[in-house]
């Protein structure tokens, strides 16, 4: 609840010989990095201004959110040179890094930073070959070398969180009765409302929604000028596939109208080894109607005291006892300043930890559904041998080296080496091997 400040020595005592903590502090103009290794400590002023960082991240997101063909490797290499390269002399032989971001840096997956100079001529030539069909589409991204090729990252909201996770354990931790509880493919509007939206009919009954839900949906539509809560049909298949991978019980998968806020409270989440929320995520600042980070559940036929929005304050009151909470869902990134600065990202992850989750797996942007399913199944498979962050890294490397046939007739292939497919997933929290040795637990919350 009220963590005490940590000294350098306190932090170093938490670390294994092959671990280090990199903590960033973003000021009004300058950015500082603190590097804490088991036997050393450094403070570095980084060669980048906050205004430049903001523009670089905007360009980075443009190549993800708007047009993946426009993703610029030079931008990610520049971010590497200014945010991470100055650290290299102090982290020699270190491969496991706990990263504590700040402000704008919360919105950046460091694994996607290109850490070797880009051969622009070769990259453009490979891009043109892919667009013409004479080579794999997006195959030019195989030419790039990223930080994920060299390091395993675990993100932490703060260094004090690392201490809490390593020193304190909830009573009954590790004794689970269910492999998985999942919530997927919620109902956001009844067919009459959806048809009316398409046909622009003015008089439509919304009697299935509570007054609070109707108010928040009206604010959301007004702020975004659309209805962003489209149905997530593929999320049900994803939940079923993960359930099969962990030998779960189908009765513990709550789909469509059963993916409700009331069922979240009644499902006894503390008994589950894995928890999955496969639904839309709204970060605080997206619109004024939902000021807190929120998971959107079924919005129809809720009790009068529930609106279907699982907000941060509601998460704080959940009783979890999980080794890892993975928040892997569609991140709307946000319209407001707070969302763009990562405050919602930090707040939601911290609230799940407060509720009893040891770590989380989340996504930075809306993930292509097939890639998300494949990567999560690979991650679960690798977790039989590795702790979560290492398992996710192996899954990323496997996807980065794979391809997909996009035209069966011509056998045209698309490379999945573009960061859009593999880079959004990150692990937040502890990355101990204890979970493998003692067969402990992971919770995955899906931001779709």
C-alpha positions as CSV (number, residue, x, y, z in Angstrom):
1,X,0.0,0.0,0.0
2,X,2.6,2.5,1.1
3,X,6.0,1.2,-0.1
4,X,9.1,2.8,1.6
5,X,11.8,4.4,-0.6
6,X,14.6,2.0,-1.6
7,X,18.3,2.8,-1.3
8,X,20.7,1.6,-3.9
9,X,21.9,-1.1,-1.6
10,X,18.4,-2.3,-0.9
11,X,17.8,-2.6,-4.7
12,X,21.1,-4.4,-5.3
13,X,20.2,-7.0,-2.6
14,X,17.1,-7.9,-4.6
15,X,19.0,-8.8,-7.8
16,X,20.5,-12.0,-9.0
17,X,24.1,-11.9,-10.5
18,X,22.8,-11.8,-14.1
19,X,20.1,-9.2,-13.5
20,X,20.0,-5.4,-13.6
21,X,17.4,-2.7,-13.2
22,X,17.2,0.3,-15.5
23,X,14.9,3.0,-14.2
24,X,14.1,6.0,-16.4
25,X,13.0,9.5,-15.1
26,X,11.4,11.8,-17.7
27,X,11.6,15.5,-16.6
28,X,10.2,18.6,-18.2
29,X,13.1,18.7,-20.7
30,X,15.7,16.0,-19.8
31,X,15.6,12.3,-19.4
32,X,17.7,10.4,-16.9
33,X,18.6,6.7,-16.7
34,X,19.5,4.9,-13.4
35,X,21.4,1.6,-13.9
36,X,21.5,-0.7,-10.9
37,X,23.6,-3.8,-11.1
38,X,24.3,-6.2,-8.2
39,X,27.7,-4.5,-7.6
40,X,27.5,-1.1,-9.3
41,X,25.3,2.0,-9.8
42,X,25.3,4.6,-12.5
43,X,23.2,7.7,-13.3
44,X,23.3,8.9,-17.0
45,X,21.7,11.9,-18.6
46,X,20.5,10.7,-22.0
47,X,21.1,12.6,-25.2
48,X,17.5,13.2,-26.1
49,X,15.0,16.0,-25.2
50,X,11.5,15.2,-24.2
51,X,10.1,17.0,-27.2
52,X,12.3,14.9,-29.5
53,X,11.2,11.7,-27.7
54,X,7.5,12.6,-28.1
55,X,8.0,13.1,-31.9
56,X,10.0,9.8,-32.2
57,X,7.3,7.8,-30.4
58,X,4.6,9.5,-32.6
59,X,6.5,8.4,-35.7
60,X,7.0,4.9,-34.2
61,X,3.3,4.5,-33.6
62,X,2.4,5.8,-37.0
63,X,4.1,2.8,-38.6
64,X,2.0,0.6,-36.3
65,X,-1.4,2.2,-36.1
66,X,-1.8,3.7,-39.6
67,X,0.3,1.9,-42.2
68,X,2.7,-0.9,-41.4
69,X,4.5,-0.4,-44.7
70,X,5.5,3.1,-43.4
71,X,7.3,1.7,-40.3
72,X,10.6,3.5,-40.3
73,X,13.6,1.5,-38.9
74,X,15.7,4.7,-38.7
75,X,13.3,6.0,-36.1
76,X,13.6,2.9,-33.9
77,X,17.4,2.9,-34.4
78,X,17.5,6.6,-33.3
79,X,15.5,5.7,-30.2
80,X,18.0,2.9,-29.4
81,X,21.0,5.2,-29.8
82,X,19.5,7.8,-27.4
83,X,17.7,5.7,-24.9
84,X,19.7,2.4,-24.6
85,X,23.1,2.6,-26.3
86,X,24.5,4.9,-23.6
87,X,23.8,2.1,-21.1
88,X,25.8,-0.6,-22.9
89,X,29.2,0.0,-21.2
90,X,27.5,-0.6,-17.8
91,X,25.5,-3.7,-18.6
92,X,28.2,-5.9,-20.2
93,X,27.3,-9.6,-19.9
94,X,23.8,-8.8,-18.6
95,X,20.9,-10.4,-20.5
96,X,18.1,-10.1,-18.0
97,X,16.8,-6.5,-17.5
98,X,14.1,-5.1,-15.3
99,X,12.9,-1.9,-17.0
100,X,11.1,0.7,-15.0
101,X,9.8,3.3,-17.6
102,X,8.3,6.7,-17.0
103,X,5.8,9.0,-18.7
104,X,6.0,8.6,-22.5
105,X,8.4,5.6,-22.2
106,X,5.5,3.5,-20.8
107,X,4.1,3.4,-24.3
108,X,7.3,2.0,-25.9
109,X,8.2,-1.7,-26.2
110,X,12.0,-1.6,-26.0
111,X,12.2,-5.1,-27.6
112,X,11.3,-3.5,-30.9
113,X,14.2,-1.0,-31.0
114,X,16.6,-1.7,-33.8
115,X,20.1,-2.0,-32.2
116,X,22.3,-2.2,-35.3
117,X,22.7,0.3,-38.2
118,X,20.2,-0.1,-40.9
119,X,21.4,-0.9,-44.5
120,X,18.8,1.4,-46.1
121,X,19.7,0.3,-49.7
122,X,19.2,-3.4,-48.9
123,X,16.0,-2.7,-46.9
124,X,14.4,-0.7,-49.7
125,X,15.3,-3.3,-52.3
126,X,13.8,-6.1,-50.2
127,X,10.7,-4.0,-49.6
128,X,10.2,-3.5,-53.4
129,X,10.7,-7.2,-54.1
130,X,8.1,-8.0,-51.4
131,X,5.5,-5.6,-52.8
132,X,6.0,-6.9,-56.4
133,X,5.5,-10.5,-55.2
134,X,9.0,-11.7,-56.1
135,X,9.8,-12.2,-52.4
136,X,8.0,-12.5,-49.1
137,X,5.8,-9.5,-48.4
138,X,7.4,-7.5,-45.5
139,X,10.4,-9.7,-45.7
140,X,12.7,-6.6,-45.5
141,X,12.1,-6.6,-41.7
142,X,14.0,-9.9,-41.4
143,X,17.1,-7.8,-42.2
144,X,16.9,-5.9,-39.0
145,X,18.4,-6.7,-35.6
146,X,16.4,-5.8,-32.5
147,X,16.9,-5.6,-28.8
148,X,14.7,-8.7,-28.4
149,X,17.5,-10.6,-30.2
150,X,19.9,-9.8,-27.4
151,X,17.9,-9.2,-24.2
152,X,15.0,-10.4,-22.0
153,X,13.0,-7.5,-20.6
154,X,10.6,-7.5,-17.7
155,X,8.9,-4.2,-17.0
156,X,8.1,-2.9,-13.5
157,X,5.9,0.1,-12.5
158,X,8.7,1.0,-10.0
159,X,11.6,-0.6,-8.2
160,X,9.6,-0.8,-5.0
161,X,7.2,-3.1,-6.8
162,X,10.1,-5.5,-7.5
163,X,10.8,-5.6,-3.7
164,X,7.2,-6.2,-2.8
165,X,6.9,-9.1,-5.4
166,X,10.2,-10.7,-4.2
167,X,9.7,-10.3,-0.5
168,X,6.0,-10.8,0.1
169,X,3.8,-13.8,-0.8
170,X,0.1,-14.1,-0.2
171,X,-1.3,-16.9,2.0
172,X,-2.3,-19.9,-0.1
173,X,-0.2,-18.8,-3.1
174,X,0.4,-21.7,-5.5
175,X,-2.6,-23.8,-4.4
176,X,-5.1,-23.4,-7.3
177,X,-8.1,-25.5,-8.1
178,X,-8.6,-24.3,-11.6
179,X,-6.1,-24.0,-14.5
180,X,-7.9,-21.2,-16.2
181,X,-10.8,-18.7,-15.9
182,X,-11.5,-16.8,-19.1
183,X,-13.8,-14.0,-20.2
184,X,-14.1,-13.4,-24.0
185,X,-16.2,-12.1,-26.8
186,X,-18.5,-9.9,-24.6
187,X,-21.8,-8.4,-25.9
188,X,-21.5,-4.6,-26.4
189,X,-24.9,-3.9,-28.1
190,X,-28.0,-5.7,-29.0
191,X,-28.8,-6.3,-32.7
192,X,-31.4,-3.5,-32.8
193,X,-28.9,-1.0,-31.6
194,X,-26.2,-2.2,-34.0
195,X,-28.6,-2.2,-37.0
196,X,-29.8,1.2,-36.0
197,X,-26.3,2.6,-35.9
198,X,-25.6,1.2,-39.5
199,X,-29.0,2.4,-40.9
200,X,-28.8,5.7,-38.9
201,X,-32.2,5.2,-37.4
202,X,-32.9,7.8,-34.8
203,X,-35.4,6.2,-32.4
204,X,-33.8,3.1,-30.9
205,X,-34.5,1.5,-27.5
206,X,-31.6,0.8,-25.3
207,X,-33.6,-0.7,-22.5
208,X,-31.1,-3.6,-22.1
209,X,-28.4,-1.1,-20.8
210,X,-28.4,0.4,-17.4
211,X,-28.6,4.2,-17.3
212,X,-25.0,4.4,-16.2
213,X,-23.9,2.3,-19.1
214,X,-25.9,4.3,-21.6
215,X,-24.4,7.5,-20.3
216,X,-20.8,6.2,-20.6
217,X,-21.5,4.8,-24.1
218,X,-22.9,8.2,-25.2
219,X,-19.8,10.0,-24.0
220,X,-17.6,7.4,-25.7
221,X,-19.4,7.8,-29.0
222,X,-19.2,11.6,-28.7
223,X,-15.5,11.7,-27.9
224,X,-14.4,9.2,-30.6
225,X,-17.1,10.1,-33.2
226,X,-17.8,6.4,-33.6
227,X,-18.5,3.3,-31.7
228,X,-15.1,1.7,-31.1
229,X,-16.5,-1.3,-29.3
230,X,-16.9,-3.7,-32.2
231,X,-17.5,-7.3,-31.5
232,X,-14.4,-9.5,-31.0
233,X,-15.5,-12.7,-32.5
234,X,-12.0,-14.3,-32.7
235,X,-11.5,-13.7,-29.0
236,X,-13.7,-16.7,-28.2
237,X,-11.6,-19.1,-30.3
238,X,-8.5,-17.7,-28.7
239,X,-9.8,-18.4,-25.2
240,X,-10.7,-21.9,-26.2
241,X,-7.3,-22.5,-27.7
242,X,-5.5,-21.3,-24.5
243,X,-7.9,-23.3,-22.4
244,X,-6.9,-26.4,-24.3
245,X,-3.2,-25.5,-24.0
246,X,-3.4,-25.4,-20.2
247,X,-5.8,-28.4,-19.8
248,X,-8.5,-26.1,-18.5
249,X,-12.2,-26.7,-18.2
250,X,-14.6,-25.3,-20.8
251,X,-17.2,-24.5,-18.1
252,X,-14.7,-21.9,-16.8
253,X,-14.8,-20.0,-20.1
254,X,-17.3,-17.2,-20.0
255,X,-18.4,-16.1,-23.5
256,X,-20.8,-13.5,-25.0
257,X,-23.4,-12.4,-22.4
258,X,-21.7,-14.6,-19.7
259,X,-18.5,-12.4,-20.0
260,X,-20.1,-10.1,-17.5
261,X,-18.9,-8.0,-14.6
262,X,-21.1,-9.9,-12.2
263,X,-19.5,-13.2,-13.3
264,X,-16.0,-11.7,-12.6
265,X,-17.1,-11.2,-9.0
266,X,-18.7,-14.6,-8.7
267,X,-16.1,-16.8,-10.5
268,X,-13.7,-17.0,-7.5
269,X,-10.7,-15.8,-9.4
270,X,-8.3,-16.6,-6.6
271,X,-8.8,-20.3,-7.3
272,X,-7.6,-20.0,-10.9
273,X,-4.1,-20.6,-12.2
274,X,-4.7,-18.6,-15.3
275,X,-7.1,-15.7,-15.9
276,X,-7.9,-14.4,-19.3
277,X,-9.8,-11.2,-20.3
278,X,-10.2,-11.1,-24.0
279,X,-11.9,-7.8,-24.6
280,X,-11.5,-4.1,-25.4
281,X,-9.3,-2.1,-23.1
282,X,-9.7,1.7,-22.6
283,X,-6.9,3.6,-20.9
284,X,-7.7,6.5,-18.6
285,X,-7.9,9.7,-20.7
286,X,-9.5,8.1,-23.8
287,X,-12.7,9.9,-23.0
288,X,-14.2,11.7,-20.0
289,X,-16.9,9.2,-19.3
290,X,-14.4,6.6,-18.2
291,X,-11.6,8.4,-16.5
292,X,-9.8,5.3,-15.2
293,X,-8.2,2.5,-17.1
294,X,-10.9,0.0,-17.9
295,X,-11.7,-3.4,-19.3
296,X,-15.0,-3.5,-21.1
297,X,-17.2,-6.5,-20.4
298,X,-20.8,-7.3,-21.5
299,X,-22.8,-4.1,-21.5
300,X,-26.3,-5.6,-21.7
301,X,-28.7,-7.0,-19.0
302,X,-26.4,-6.1,-16.1
303,X,-27.8,-5.6,-12.6
304,X,-28.7,-2.0,-11.9
305,X,-25.6,-1.5,-9.7
306,X,-23.2,-2.7,-12.4
307,X,-22.3,-1.0,-15.7
308,X,-20.0,-3.6,-17.4
309,X,-16.9,-1.5,-17.1
310,X,-14.2,-3.1,-15.0
311,X,-12.3,0.0,-13.9
312,X,-9.1,0.3,-12.1
313,X,-10.8,0.9,-8.7
314,X,-12.8,-2.3,-9.2
315,X,-9.7,-4.2,-10.0
316,X,-8.2,-3.0,-6.8
317,X,-11.0,-4.8,-4.9
318,X,-10.5,-8.2,-6.6
319,X,-9.0,-11.0,-4.6
320,X,-6.3,-12.6,-6.8
321,X,-3.4,-14.9,-5.8
322,X,-1.7,-15.4,-9.1
323,X,1.9,-15.6,-10.1
324,X,1.4,-13.7,-13.3
325,X,-1.4,-11.5,-14.6
326,X,-1.0,-11.0,-18.3
327,X,-2.8,-8.0,-19.6
328,X,-2.8,-8.8,-23.3
329,X,-5.6,-7.0,-25.1
330,X,-6.3,-4.4,-27.7
331,X,-4.8,-1.3,-26.4
332,X,-6.8,1.7,-27.7
333,X,-3.7,3.8,-26.9
334,X,-5.9,6.7,-26.0
335,X,-7.1,10.1,-27.1
336,X,-6.1,12.2,-24.1
337,X,-2.7,13.3,-22.6
338,X,-2.8,10.8,-19.8
339,X,-3.4,7.9,-22.1
340,X,-0.6,9.0,-24.4
341,X,1.8,9.4,-21.5
342,X,1.2,5.8,-20.3
343,X,-0.4,6.7,-17.0
344,X,-3.3,4.3,-17.7
345,X,-0.9,1.6,-18.6
346,X,1.0,2.0,-15.3
347,X,-2.1,2.4,-13.2
348,X,-3.9,-0.8,-14.5
349,X,-0.8,-3.0,-14.1
350,X,-0.2,-1.7,-10.6
351,X,-3.8,-2.3,-9.6
352,X,-3.7,-5.9,-10.7
353,X,-0.6,-6.4,-8.7
354,X,-2.2,-4.8,-5.6
355,X,-5.1,-7.3,-6.1
356,X,-2.6,-10.2,-5.9
357,X,-1.1,-10.8,-9.3
358,X,2.7,-11.5,-9.4
359,X,3.1,-10.4,-13.0
360,X,1.2,-9.5,-16.1
361,X,1.3,-9.9,-19.9
362,X,-0.1,-7.0,-21.8
363,X,-0.1,-5.5,-25.3
364,X,0.8,-2.0,-26.4
365,X,-1.5,-1.9,-29.4
366,X,-4.4,-3.7,-31.1
367,X,-3.0,-7.1,-32.1
368,X,-3.9,-9.0,-35.3
369,X,-6.0,-11.9,-33.9
370,X,-4.3,-14.8,-35.5
371,X,-0.8,-13.5,-34.5
372,X,-2.1,-13.0,-31.0
373,X,-3.4,-16.5,-30.7
374,X,-0.3,-18.1,-32.2
375,X,2.0,-16.1,-29.9
376,X,0.1,-16.8,-26.7
377,X,0.0,-20.5,-27.4
378,X,3.7,-20.5,-28.1
379,X,4.3,-18.5,-24.9
380,X,2.4,-21.1,-22.9
381,X,4.4,-23.9,-24.5
382,X,7.7,-22.2,-23.7
383,X,6.6,-21.6,-20.1
384,X,7.0,-25.3,-19.5
385,X,10.8,-24.6,-19.7
386,X,11.3,-20.9,-19.0
387,X,9.9,-18.2,-16.7
388,X,7.4,-15.8,-18.3
389,X,9.6,-13.1,-19.8
390,X,12.0,-15.6,-21.3
391,X,9.1,-17.7,-22.6
392,X,7.6,-14.6,-24.3
393,X,10.9,-13.7,-25.8
394,X,11.3,-17.2,-27.3
395,X,7.8,-16.9,-28.7
396,X,8.6,-13.5,-30.3
397,X,11.8,-14.9,-31.9
398,X,9.8,-17.8,-33.3
399,X,7.2,-15.5,-34.8
400,X,9.7,-13.1,-36.1
401,X,11.3,-15.9,-38.1
402,X,8.0,-17.2,-39.4
403,X,5.7,-16.4,-42.4
404,X,2.1,-16.9,-43.5
405,X,0.7,-17.9,-46.8
406,X,-1.6,-15.1,-47.9
407,X,-2.6,-16.5,-51.3
408,X,-2.9,-20.3,-51.6
409,X,-3.1,-20.2,-55.4
410,X,0.1,-18.2,-56.0
411,X,1.7,-19.3,-52.7
412,X,2.5,-15.7,-51.9
413,X,3.9,-15.4,-48.4
414,X,3.9,-12.6,-45.8
415,X,6.8,-12.4,-43.3
416,X,5.8,-11.9,-39.6
417,X,9.1,-10.2,-38.9
418,X,7.4,-6.8,-38.8
419,X,7.2,-5.5,-35.2
420,X,3.4,-5.1,-35.6
421,X,2.9,-8.8,-35.2
422,X,5.3,-9.8,-32.4
423,X,6.4,-6.6,-30.5
424,X,3.2,-5.5,-28.7
425,X,3.3,-8.2,-26.0
426,X,5.4,-7.4,-22.9
427,X,5.8,-8.9,-19.4
428,X,5.2,-6.6,-16.4
429,X,6.3,-7.8,-13.0
430,X,8.6,-10.5,-11.7
431,X,10.4,-13.1,-13.9
432,X,11.6,-15.7,-11.4
433,X,12.4,-19.3,-12.3
434,X,10.7,-20.3,-9.0
435,X,7.5,-20.7,-11.0
436,X,9.0,-23.5,-13.0
437,X,10.7,-25.3,-10.1
438,X,7.6,-25.3,-7.9
439,X,4.9,-25.4,-10.7
440,X,3.5,-22.0,-9.8
441,X,0.9,-19.8,-11.6
442,X,0.3,-17.2,-14.3
443,X,-2.7,-15.0,-15.0
444,X,-3.2,-13.6,-18.5
445,X,-5.5,-10.6,-19.0
446,X,-6.2,-9.9,-22.6
447,X,-6.4,-6.3,-24.0
448,X,-8.0,-6.7,-27.4
